Amino acid sequence: MTERDVFERRLEAAVRDFVAAAPTQIDAARLTDSVAASVPRMHRLVALPTLRLPSLGFAWILVAAGLLALMAMGLIASGALRDEPAPTTPPAPTEPLASPPALVATPVAQTPLPSPAASPPASPSPPTPSPAATPIGIVIPSGWVAGEEARFREALAAAGYGGTVVVSSDVTTEKAQVQALIRQGIEVLVLCPQDSAAAAAAADDARAAGVRVIANGRPILGTAAVDVYVDFDNGKVGAAMGQYLVEQAGAARGHSLYLYAGAASDNNAFRILAGAWRRLQPKILDGTFVIRNSPAAAALRAKPALSRDELARIIDEVTTNWDAGTARTLAAANLASSRTADKRTVFVLAPNDTTARAIGEAIAADAAVTEAHLTGQDADRASVQAVVDGSQGMTVFKDPRTRVEAVVAAAVAFLGGGSPAVNTTFANGTIDVPSMLLAPVTVTRDNVQAALIDTGYYRASDFTGSWPGRQ
């Protein structure tokens, strides 16, 4: 007996049982249930709403049974009612999308790409996929340059691209945020690392996901997963600091020199110190300067250029960790251990404005110091005021607007399938990274107006006192 014969006998028996139970009234839903009990999968495939027919006798029963028989035979012919189980396709595994940690994430208003005015196409063409709403992910460390998030928002809006900016609090948070941005579908990662070496793991994750990586403001070391590095030339920043101290020293000999550095985890601290050393070393060697607070540096005074290990030994003795409290405490201890005769006039290599002001406070508290020349960088408002007042000699201005614009331009170039503009390379320990290094500006009281006011970075009303050219 064929499979079809078996089915027809089952169907006939089901209809007969139903008619015997309800000879004058047909309930289509009950009939379907009865058939489904004998014929596998019938109920699922032929589910019907309840339908009450008038009591017109046995003729209606025969009509209904005939219709069901014809439907069943059609389903058998198509293979729908065969007894073999229906194939199932398991759902593709998906990974839940994570969002950057709420405590540190700062979303940026998303700006979609501008679309051209609609017009009928001359000929059919394949659709162009639209870019992700936020194709650029930006991670910056807490305590980074003031106003950086807002600058990135403005630059992204001006470029016509959406982006997400998050602020990392430490290396672990930074890596988690990068992974979250990758899962959100970014195409370009802009990363200013907490730690230049530790950030290699995050860069590797991005590269594995096909995301382009831009190192912003600090290099990412020890990995090939960096596409471009955008920053100011920190070697030139240090050179500007060293040159300022040399110019202030003049031809006299025996000036007390105090060296301070940033954090050992920040490659920029090494580059700034290396740049300053190149300018200071000849004057250390000829006796113009005498290093008072770093035996490691004093022992290396005959070397024009220092290796990374040699720089690390000096930084270990004079690090401020970019922290004002650390800088103030260290400077006070250094002055306390110096002879009064060595503290009349002091020359201080302070690595940035925050530490310069803190070191300046320690100097002001020591009555033996009668004159001080301090360096700095970042052109913080408080330090610009100190430059105007004369308590800080100079600051190095690294216009963050210029760097942010260069970073966003690099990201847009990648999104457009091109390559960013570069002017050099940076050896990160694994590869020579194509780089755009920008030129810093030395700011003293003499050019505050031209460098900071006329360029619109500050207003004259932001400061008290006078300076050359003030309007």
N, C-alpha and C positions, 0 to 999 in steps of 0.2 A: 504493500500500500504506500502510495506516495505521500510526501509531506502535505501536498495540497489536499489529498483525500482526507487525511487526518484532520486538517483544519476545518474543512467543510462539515465533517461529522460533528466536530465540537461546536461549530456555529449553529447547526441545525438543532442539536440537543439543548443549547442555551436558549434559543428562541422558543422551542417547545416548552421548556420549563417555565419561561416567562409567561407564555400564553395561558398555560394551565393555572398560574397564580393570579393573573389579571385578565380575564377573557374579554372584558368590555372596555378597558381603558388602558392606554399606552402612556407610560412614563419613560421618556427617552433616556433620562439619566439612570433610572433603574435598569433599563434594558442594557445600557452600556456597561454598568457594573456587573450585570450577570454574565455578559459575554466576556468581560475582562477576567472573570474568575476562571473561565475555561481556556481563554486564548491569551497567552502572555503578551503584555505591553499594549493590549487593546485599549484599556482605560486611558492610558497616557496619550495615546496617539489619536483617539477618536472621542475625546471628552466633549460632551454636548451640554447645553443648558437644559434645565427641566422644561419639558414641553407637554402640555396637556392637550390631547386631541378629543374631539367629540366622540361620544359612544355610538359609533356607526357600525359596530359588529365586526365579524371576523374578517371582512374584506380589508379593513384598515390594518389589521394585524399582518395579513399576508403582504400588503404593500410595504409596510415597515420592514418586515423580515427580508423581503426581496432587496430593498434598498441597502440594508446592512450587509447582505450577502455580496452585492455588487461592489460595495465599498471595500469589504474585506479582501475580495479577489484582486481588486486593483492594488491594494497595499501589499498583498503577497507577491504580485508580479513585479513590484518595484523593490521587493526585498525588505520592506519596512517591518513585516511581522515575523521574520524568521527568528528562530529561537536563540541564535547565537547572540551573545551580549554586544551591545553597541559600543564602538570604540570610544574611549575617552582620552582627552588631551590634557595632561596636567598643566595648571597655570605656570607661566614662566616665573621663576623666583625673582622677587624684587627686593631691593634694599631700601628700608625706610629712609626718607630724606630727613637729615638733621638740620636744625637751624643753629646759627652761631649762638653761643651762650648769652642768655638775655641780659645778664649783668654787665656785659661788656660790649654787646653788639649795638651798633648805632646804624640803623638802616638809612640809606640815602634815597631821596626821592628818585623814582625810576623815570628816566626820560627815554621814550622809545625813539628809534630812528625816524627821522622825518621821511614821509612817503610822498612821492611826486603826485601831482594832480592827476586824477583818473582820466584816461582817454582811451577810446576803442583801439585795440591793437590792430596793426596792419595785417598781421597774420598770426595764427595760433602759435604760442610758445609755451614751453614747460614752465610750471610755476616755480618761483624762486623762494626757497624757505626763508622765513623771517628770522632775524637774529634773536637770541635769547633776550628776555626783558632786562636782565642784569648780566651782561657777558663779562663784566670786569669786576673782580673781587679784590679789595684793597685791605691789607692788614697793616696797622701801624701800632707801635708800642705805646703804652700809657706813659705820659710825661714827655711825649715827643713834641715837636714844634707846635706852639700854641696856634690854634686856628686851622690846623691841617685838615680836619674833616670837612670844614666849610669850604676850604679851597678846592678840595677834590670834588665836592658836590658841584661847585660852580664850573670847574673845568670840564666835568663830565657832561653837564647840561649844555655848555657851549659847544662841545664836540658832538652832541646829539646821541650820546650813548648812556644807557643806564648802568648803574654800578652799586655795589654794596661796600660800605666801609665799616670795619670792625676794629676795636681797640683791644689789643692783647695785654694781659697783665703779667704773663710769665711765659717761659718756653713751652710748657705743657698746654696752656690755654691756646697759645699761638698755633701749635700743630693741630689741635682739635678744630680750631676755627678754619684753618686752611682745608682740612678734610671736609668740613661742612660746606664750605663754598664750592668745593669740587663736586660734591653730591648735588648741589643746587644747579649745576650745569654751566659754571663760568668757563670762559674760553681763555681768559688772560688773568693771571695772578700777579698782583703788585704787592711785594712783601718787603717791609722794612723790619728786619729781624731783631728779636730781643738779643739773640746770641748768634753771631755770624757763622760759627761752626755748627751749632745745633740746628740751625735752620735748613741745613742740607737735607735732612730727612723729609721735611715738608715740601721742599722743592722736588725731591725725588717722587713723592706721591703725586704732585701736580703733573710732572712729566709723564708718569705712567698712565695718567688719565688723558693725555693729549693736550694738556693746558700749557700755554706759553708762560714763562716765568720772567718777571722783571724785578731785579733787586733795586730797591728804592732807598736812597739815603745811607744805606750800609750794605756792604757786599755780602754775598752768601758764599761761604768757603767750602772747599773740599768736595765739590760735586760738579758733574758735567750738565746738570739739569737747570742751568741758568741761561736764558736766551740773551739778556742784555742787562747792563748795570747802569743806572742813572744816578748821578750824585754830583756834588761839588768836589773839586780836586782837593782832598784833605791834606795831601802833601804840600800843596800851595798854601793851605790854611796855616799849617805849622810853620812854613817858611815865612809867611807874613808876620806871625808872632815873633819868631826869632829875629827877623830883620828889624822890627820895631825896637826890641831890646838892644840890639847892636847899635842902632842909631842914637838911642838915648844914652848909651854908655860913653860915647865919644872916645877920646884918646887915653883917658885915665885907666889905671890898672887896679886890680884888686877888688872889683865890685862883687858884692855878695849876690850869688845867683841861687834862687830856690826853684826847683823843678817840680811840677805837679802834672799828673796825667789823668785820663778818664779811666773807664773800667777795663780790666784785662779781658773781659768777655767781648769787648767791642773792638773790632778791627780798626775802626777809625781812630781809637786812642793810639794805636801803634803808628798809624800813618801820620797823625799830627805830630807826635813826638819825633818821628824820623825826619819830618820836614823841618821842624824847629832845630833839631840837632845839626843838620847840615849847615845852617846859618850860624849857629852858636859855637860849634866845635872849634873853628879857627880862633875865635876870641877866647875860648876856654884854654886852648893850647898856648896862646901867647900871654896869658895871665890877665887879660881884661876882666874875665869873670872867674870867680872861684866858687865852685859848687859847694854849698853848705849842708844840704840835706839828703844827699844820695851817694854813699860810698861806691855803689856800683857804677854810677855815671862818672864819678871822679876817676875811677880806675880805668875807664875807657876813653879818657880825654884825648888820647893820641889818635883815635880812630875817626876818620871823616864820615864813614857810613857804618851803621850798626846792623847786625843781623837781627832777625826776629827774636831769637833767644836772648840776645844782648839787650834788646829793647824790653823784653819781658822781665829781665832782672831789674831794670830800672823801674818799670811800672810797678813791680811788686813792692818796691820801697816807697813810691810816691803816689800810689793810686788814690783817687778821691771817689771812685765808683760813680762819678757824675753827681755826687750827693753833697749838698751844701753843709750839712752837719758834719759829715766825714771830713770835708775839706777844711772847715773851721777848726776842728779838733786837731787835725794833723798839722796845720800851719801854726797853731798856738804851741804845740809841742816842739816843733822845729825851732821856733823863735826862742822858746824857753831854754833850749839846749845850746843856743848860740851865744857867743861872747858879746857883750855890749858893743865893743868896737866893731863887730861884724854886722851890726844892725842899724848903722846910721842911715845908709841908703841901701835899699834892697831892690833887686830886679826879680820879678816873679813871672814864671811861665805858668799861667793858669789856663787850663784846657778849654773852659767855656765861661760864659757870663755868670751862670749860677755859682760856680765854684770861685770865680774871681771876686764876686761880691762877698762871699763868705770868708775868703782869705783876707780880703780887705778889712773885714770887721776884726779879725784876729790881729792884723797889723795895727789898726787904730787903737786897739787895747794895749799895745806894747809901747810904753813911753820912750823906749830907746830908739825906735824907728822915727826918723825925721823926714824921710822922703821915700816914696815907693813908686815903682813903675810896674803896672800890672797889665797883662794881656787878657784877652777874652775872645769869644766868638758867639755868634747868633744875633747880635744887635737886639737883645732884649730891651724892652722899654726902660726898665730900671737901670740897666747898664749904660744905655745911651745917655740917660740923665747923669749917671756917674762920670761918663766921658765929658759931658758938658761942664760938670762941676769940677773936674780934675782929679777925682779920686780913683778913676780907672783910666789908664792911658789910651787904650784902643779896644776896638772889638772888630771881629771879622764878620762882615755881612754876607751871608749866604741866602740870597733872596728866595724864600720858599715858593713864591709865586712862579719863579722861573723853573724851579725843579719840578713842581707839580705839573706845569704845562708840558715840560719835556717828557715826564712819565706818561701822561695821558696821550700825548702824541705818539709815543712808542706803542702803547696799547692799541690805539686806533690803527696804526700801521700794521700790526699783527692781525687785527680783525679784518682788515682789508686785503689780507693775503700778501702784504709787502714786508719790508724790513725797516726798522727804525733807523734814523740818522745816528751815526756814532762818529767819534773823533779819536778813539784810542782803544786799547784793550787793557784789561785788568787781570793779572795772574791770581787766580783764587786757590791755587794749590793743586788743581786738577786740570783746568783748561784756562786758556786766555779768553776771558769773557769780553765780547764786543761791548764797548762802553761809551757813554756820553758823559764826560766830566766837564762840569761848568766852572767858570772862573769866579773866585770869591773877590770881595772888595774890602780893602782895609779902611776902617772908619776911625778917624780921630776928630777932635773938636773942630779942626779946620775944614773938614768936608762933610759934616753932619747934614748941612743944608742940601748939598748936591746929591749925596748918596742916599739919604733917607727921606728928606722932606720933598724935594723936587720930583722924586720918583713916585710919590704918592704912598709910600709904605707907612709913613707916619705924617701927622700934621704938626705944624709948629706949636700949636696949642697943647700938644701932648707933653710938652716940657717947659720947665721954668728956666730963667736965666737967658743968657745971650750967647751967641756963637757967630762966627763970620758968615755974613750973607743972610742972616735971619731977616725975614720980611716983617 
